[in-house]
Amino acid sequence: MTPDADLRTAVRAAAARLAASGVASAEADAVALAAHALGTTPGDVRKAMVLGAPAPAAYDALVDERAARVPLQHLTGRAGFRRLELSVGPGVFVPRPETEVVTGLAIAAALDAGPAPVVVDLCTGSGAIALAVADEVPAAQVYAVELGADAHAWAARNVASTGLGVELVHGDATSPEVLAELDGAVDVVVSNPPYIPVGMVPLDPEVRDHDPELALYGGSDDGLRVPLAVAARAAALLRAGGVLVMEHADTQGESLPAALGRTGSWRDVADHADLTGRPRATMATRT
């Protein structure tokens, strides 16, 4: 891009370059990066493109990094999630659209649980699920647990910036000591635990090279060791009739429900698809 390029030319060139680099959302990312560089919204960028506005000076460098497959959210520092905009960056898992569906299942379960449900988010990462529950179920008492130091710091930042009532705990979501005071009293436990099978390397560079390994790998060949350990902690936290909602890989839509069913801790175990029709979340009721 030449220094005096207009915004329309710059965005179109950036979109072509990002597409050539394998970025699936190339045009949307090109606009989002321009919005970030200009300190405005994507809608305003599109208007400015029509009006022949100049390209921002910082735009080229941002496009270079995105073409190198640095996550868009790391470059902008922001990630949209349901009704929220969260701070994210290196050291924390970037929340994704499929997890919004999982969160919706948890929100529905919380609303069904009574006037003041107690909800726990295990492996909270950026705090996305817990904060969305607190936002959409204002009467809920929401707790969130995260082990990673960097991710916990991002979650704390998001709790502070949103002002939503989430009690954040830095600890191991599988430990019987974490939130022990809530054992047997929780209405809903929701979790997006690490579930990628050991030895299965993600194809997307944004995931493989930038998401923390602690948030990715499930600790066994089938990827279920960590999810099942989290589910065991959830079983201790939940009251009888309480609900577990757990995200999983699209290859685990049969294996995770079957594994939960074998424990004897759960009834009404059922799997749910995401908006693309892929298996995405298992729900189960505490016996």
HUMO-V759097 format. One record per residue. RES is the residue in three letters. D_CENTER is the distance of its C-alpha to the mean C-alpha in Angstrom with 2 decimals. Layout:
BEGIN
RES_D_CENTER ; RES_D_CENTER
END
This chain:
BEGIN
MET_34.03 ; THR_37.15 ; PRO_37.10 ; ASP_38.52 ; ALA_36.31 ; ASP_35.39 ; LEU_31.79 ; ARG_32.07 ; THR_33.47 ; ALA_30.91 ; VAL_27.88 ; ARG_29.51 ; ALA_30.31 ; ALA_26.82 ; ALA_25.35 ; ALA_27.97 ; ARG_27.23 ; LEU_23.47 ; ALA_24.26 ; ALA_26.78 ; SER_24.23 ; GLY_22.09 ; VAL_19.43 ; ALA_18.83 ; SER_18.05 ; ALA_20.96 ; GLU_22.61 ; ALA_19.65 ; ASP_18.57 ; ALA_22.23 ; VAL_22.43 ; ALA_19.27 ; LEU_20.74 ; ALA_24.05 ; ALA_22.65 ; HIS_21.14 ; ALA_24.50 ; LEU_26.43 ; GLY_24.42 ; THR_24.27 ; THR_22.33 ; PRO_22.07 ; GLY_24.58 ; ASP_26.99 ; VAL_26.68 ; ARG_27.82 ; LYS_30.68 ; ALA_31.64 ; MET_31.73 ; VAL_34.31 ; LEU_36.31 ; GLY_36.60 ; ALA_34.90 ; PRO_34.80 ; ALA_31.80 ; PRO_30.29 ; ALA_31.54 ; ALA_28.16 ; TYR_26.92 ; ASP_28.33 ; ALA_26.67 ; LEU_23.18 ; VAL_23.90 ; ASP_25.25 ; GLU_22.07 ; ARG_19.89 ; ALA_22.59 ; ALA_22.19 ; ARG_18.56 ; VAL_17.07 ; PRO_13.64 ; LEU_14.36 ; GLN_11.85 ; HIS_13.78 ; LEU_16.92 ; THR_16.26 ; GLY_14.33 ; ARG_12.27 ; ALA_9.19 ; GLY_9.80 ; PHE_7.79 ; ARG_10.46 ; ARG_13.33 ; LEU_11.89 ; GLU_11.86 ; LEU_10.24 ; SER_11.71 ; VAL_10.21 ; GLY_12.45 ; PRO_13.93 ; GLY_13.10 ; VAL_9.40 ; PHE_6.54 ; VAL_5.50 ; PRO_2.40 ; ARG_4.83 ; PRO_7.57 ; GLU_8.12 ; THR_5.52 ; GLU_7.54 ; VAL_10.45 ; VAL_9.66 ; THR_9.35 ; GLY_12.56 ; LEU_14.26 ; ALA_13.71 ; ILE_15.02 ; ALA_17.93 ; ALA_18.74 ; ALA_18.83 ; LEU_21.09 ; ASP_23.30 ; ALA_23.66 ; GLY_25.99 ; PRO_26.52 ; ALA_24.69 ; PRO_22.08 ; VAL_20.69 ; VAL_16.99 ; VAL_15.37 ; ASP_11.72 ; LEU_12.27 ; CYS_10.22 ; THR_8.27 ; GLY_7.29 ; SER_7.21 ; GLY_8.15 ; ALA_5.92 ; ILE_7.09 ; ALA_10.38 ; LEU_11.11 ; ALA_10.71 ; VAL_12.99 ; ALA_15.30 ; ASP_15.52 ; GLU_16.39 ; VAL_18.36 ; PRO_20.33 ; ALA_22.64 ; ALA_20.12 ; GLN_20.28 ; VAL_16.75 ; TYR_16.22 ; ALA_13.36 ; VAL_14.01 ; GLU_12.89 ; LEU_15.29 ; GLY_14.62 ; ALA_16.78 ; ASP_15.02 ; ALA_11.54 ; HIS_13.57 ; ALA_15.32 ; TRP_12.41 ; ALA_11.40 ; ALA_15.14 ; ARG_15.41 ; ASN_12.96 ; VAL_14.82 ; ALA_18.01 ; SER_17.39 ; THR_16.28 ; GLY_18.99 ; LEU_17.27 ; GLY_18.68 ; VAL_16.25 ; GLU_18.06 ; LEU_16.15 ; VAL_17.60 ; HIS_17.68 ; GLY_18.48 ; ASP_18.13 ; ALA_16.38 ; THR_19.15 ; SER_22.01 ; PRO_24.43 ; GLU_25.00 ; VAL_21.58 ; LEU_22.01 ; ALA_25.21 ; GLU_26.71 ; LEU_24.47 ; ASP_25.55 ; GLY_26.68 ; ALA_25.71 ; VAL_22.06 ; ASP_21.54 ; VAL_17.94 ; VAL_15.69 ; VAL_12.11 ; SER_10.14 ; ASN_7.57 ; PRO_10.20 ; PRO_11.32 ; TYR_13.30 ; ILE_14.71 ; PRO_18.50 ; VAL_20.44 ; GLY_22.26 ; MET_20.00 ; VAL_18.93 ; PRO_16.16 ; LEU_18.03 ; ASP_15.87 ; PRO_16.94 ; GLU_13.79 ; VAL_12.10 ; ARG_15.45 ; ASP_16.69 ; HIS_13.98 ; ASP_11.00 ; PRO_12.60 ; GLU_14.46 ; LEU_13.86 ; ALA_10.22 ; LEU_11.56 ; TYR_14.95 ; GLY_16.06 ; GLY_19.47 ; SER_21.78 ; ASP_23.10 ; ASP_21.36 ; GLY_18.04 ; LEU_18.59 ; ARG_20.13 ; VAL_17.15 ; PRO_15.70 ; LEU_19.29 ; ALA_19.80 ; VAL_16.84 ; ALA_18.36 ; ALA_21.70 ; ARG_20.58 ; ALA_19.15 ; ALA_22.60 ; ALA_24.32 ; LEU_22.35 ; LEU_22.74 ; ARG_26.02 ; ALA_27.88 ; GLY_26.37 ; GLY_22.94 ; VAL_19.93 ; LEU_17.23 ; VAL_14.12 ; MET_12.42 ; GLU_10.19 ; HIS_12.21 ; ALA_13.39 ; ASP_15.55 ; THR_18.53 ; GLN_18.09 ; GLY_18.76 ; GLU_22.21 ; SER_22.09 ; LEU_19.56 ; PRO_21.37 ; ALA_24.64 ; ALA_23.82 ; LEU_22.81 ; GLY_25.98 ; ARG_28.12 ; THR_27.28 ; GLY_29.20 ; SER_26.73 ; TRP_25.29 ; ARG_26.75 ; ASP_25.65 ; VAL_23.05 ; ALA_21.60 ; ASP_18.98 ; HIS_17.21 ; ALA_16.43 ; ASP_13.80 ; LEU_15.32 ; THR_16.71 ; GLY_18.50 ; ARG_16.88 ; PRO_16.50 ; ARG_12.95 ; ALA_13.30 ; THR_16.28 ; MET_17.79 ; ALA_20.77 ; THR_23.22 ; ARG_24.73 ; THR_28.40
END
